[in-house]
């Protein structure tokens, strides 16, 4: 069985690699580079009581792929930790799949900010998110 995508990134505790929230929500990374991370997430199983995609699910996929962009750009021996996440929910989604695309807006020594856009199966924007991560030296293993 292949190693989870999250385990491929520096600083991931191998004991936690198979306990990622991504798997519970059905998030699948489809493209992973320093300049762009793309993921899909099913609407089914991620609904709120009115039968719409849960806003918290949007936030989870945004943070997951935004953090991945930040981790890939943090640099050798450095880790990126979520500092602030904001989400604007533009359109309700009742079925299908949402696709999320994360691209870096700012890559600095102390912070990395990432833009995340979610769209539905008709390529309509459903959510816009922005994640800022603080970048720190990776603590020693122990």
PyMOL commands that set and color helices and strands:
alter all, ss='L'
color gray80, all
select helices_A, chain A and resi 5-8+14-19+21-25+55-73
alter helices_A, ss='H'
color red, helices_A
select strands_A, chain A and resi 28-32+37-42+78-89+97-107+111-119+125-137
alter strands_A, ss='S'
color yellow, strands_A
deselect
rebuild
show_as cartoon
